[in-house]
Amino acid sequence: MKNQYFGDISDYRKYGLLRSINRAAELKTLVAWMLTEDDGSTDGQKLNYLSSDKKWSGHDSELFNTLKQLIAQHPDRAVALIEQSELLPNTEFFSRLVPDDALGRGKWFNQLLERSSQCDLVFLDPDNGLEVKSKPYGRSKSSKYVFKRETEQLWQSGKSLLIYQHFVREKREVFIERMLSDLAELTEDSSLAAFTTSHVVFFMLLQPKHARHADSIVSEVHQSWSGQIDLYKQTSL
């Protein structure tokens, strides 16, 4: 996540998903932004949806109207704006920048793990998603990814997980199935689900003690976000 992305169309959907989970399940959440430095690109400029109230506000009018107001009042966009709002109740935030170097990354993750101790669900919000071979741990731009070792350690600490993932240049169904299979191996006895949007997929991994919330979460997301955030129908798992 970069501060420059705050409030764009993907952010609207992302916060909508978090709010749906919050309404459907009493899971104390830690949002780990996995912040990286703004890069001066035009990424995060998809704000035209804020001018189309009729099309977009119906999914979550409180969220839509508040984001619209925040963007209008704060040209210097930052995740601190939603942290300071009341849009994500029962939620804590971990906002440290993610370092690239291995030593710094290890310290960053240990702080995240400690911060999550009193939470049920950790949302990991990397720039790109789960690790790729071309950006190994400790190398340049590895901060854009969450690593399997981190996913596994959070799971073993008893946390349910929600992970942000960009689509890659691979047939989407094949990609999602492959990622779900990998995550199933890392998270024993997890209840897995994938929520798709036009550009990203969110992987939800519920601990056995939280699995009872799965149906109500899916129902809540469908009720508010059908056509924008949809449950992926698994074929091989």
N, C-alpha and C positions, 0 to 999 in steps of 0.2 A: 504494500500500500504506500502511496505517496500522498502528501497533503494536497498536491495539485489535482488529485482525483476526487476530492471531497465534493459530494453533491451531484455528480454526474449521473446519467441514467443507470449505470451499473450499480452505483452506490445506493440509489433509490431502491432498486430491487434487493440489494444486499441487506439494507436496514429493514426492509419489509419482511424478508425471510427471518431475520433475527427477532423482530417483533412478533411474528406469527408463532415462532417457537416459544417465545416468552409467554404468550397468551395461552398456548396449549399445554405447557408443561411448567411446573414450578422448579426450574433448573437455574440455579445461580450461575451466571455466565461470566467468563473472563474473555474480553475481546483483546486478542493479541494482534495489534495492527501489523506487525512485522514491517515497521516503517523503514523506508529508504529515502535518500535525499531526492528532492525534486530535480528534474533533469532539463527543464526549459523546453521540453517538447510540447506539442499540442495535445498530447494524451490527456484525457480527463475534461475535454471541452464539450462533451455531448450534453449540453444543458437546454437544448431547445424544447425538451419535454416539459420544462417548467412554464412554457408559454401555452401549453395545450391542456388546460385544466380539465376540460370535459373528457379527454381521452385518458388522462393519467391519474387524476386525483381520486377517482373512485376506488382504486386499489387500497389506498390507505390515506384518507384525506388529512388526518392530523400530521402524518409524516410528510406528505406532499407540501402542505401549506407551510410547515415549519422550515423545511429545506429551502423552499422558495424565498422565504423571509430571510433566512440566514445568508443565502447566496447574495441577495440584494444588499444586505447590510454589511457584508464582510467580503470585499474583493480579494483579500488575502485568505484564501480558503485553507482550512486546517481541520484535522479530525478532532481537535480540542473543542470545536464548536458543538459537535454532537455529544461529546463527553460532558459538556456543561449544560446540555439540554436535559429534558426529562423524557426523551424519546425512547431510551433503552433502560427501563427500570430493572431492578434486580441484577445489575450488570456492573462489573468492574472493568478497568482498562489497563493495559500494559503498553506503554507508548514509547519505549526506548528504541532508538535506531538500531537496526540489525547490522553488525559489522561483517565484513567479508572474511577477515583472518580467523583461523581456527581457534586460537586462544580467546580472542574477543567473543567469538560466536559461542564458545562453551560457557563463558561467564554470563553472556546474555541469556542463554537457555536456562542455566541454573537459576537465574533471577526470575525468569518466567515460571519455572516449575515451582519455586517457592511462593510466588504470587498467586498461583492457582490452587494453593493448598485448601482454601475454604470454598472452592467453586466446584460445581458439578459438570459444567460444559465449558470447553475451551474452543473459541473460534480463532482459527489460524488464517490470517489474511495476507499471504505473500503477494508480491507483484505478479508472479506468474503461476505458482502452484507447487506441486511436488517435484522433488529433485529430478534432474536429468543428467545423463552421463557427461555432457559437454561442460557442465559447471560443477565440478566436484567440490566437496566440502573444503572450506578454507581458501578457495580460489576467488579471483575477481568475479564479481556479480553473483556469487553464490548466495548473497543476501536476498536475492529475488525469489528464493525457493525455500520450502520447508523440507527437511530431510527425514527419511524413513526412521532413522534412529531416534529423532525427536518425537515423531508420531508414536512410535512404539513405547518410548519412555513415558510420555503423557498418558497413554492408554494403561500401562502397567501401574501408574499411580492412581488409577481409578477414575480418570476423567473421560466423559463422553466428548466427542470431537465433531467440529464442523470445519471443513477445509475448503478454501476458495481455490479454484483451478481454472485457468484459461484453457480453451480448446487449442489443440495443436493441429498441425497439418497431417491429419489422419482421419479416416472415416470415424465420425463421432461415436457411432454405436460400438465400433471395435475399441476405440480409445476408452470409453466409459467402462466397458466390460473388463478390459485389461486392468484399469486402475482399481476397479472394485475387487478384482481377484487379488491384486497385490495388497490392497488394504486389508482384505479378509485374512491373509496370511500373517499380517502384522498385529492384528487385533482379535485375539481369540474370543470366540463366542459373541462377537459384536452383532448388533442389528444394523445392517447397512442400507443406506438409501442414497440416491443421487437426485438432486434437483437441478434441472437444466434451464438455462435462459438462452438468449440468442447468441451470446458470446462466451459465457462461462458456465461451469458446472460446480455445484456445491456438494461435497461428499459429507454425509452425516453418519457418524458411527456412534451408536448408543450402547453404553454398558448394559449388561444383563439387568442390573438394578434399575435402569431407566427405560428398558425396552417397552414397558407398558405405555409409554407416552407416544410411541411411534405412530399409531393410527390417528390419534388426535392431532398430532403435528401435521401429518399429511392432509387431514381434513381441513385444518385451519389454513394451510397454505393454498389449497385448492379453492377454498371459499373466497379468499381475497385476491389471489394472484393467478388464477387460471389463465393460460395464454401467455403469461409473462414468466412465471416460475412453475415448472411442471415436473411432476415425479417421473423419473425415468423408469420404464418397465424393464426389469432385468430379464435376460433370456437364458444365461448360462449358469447363474448362481442359484 
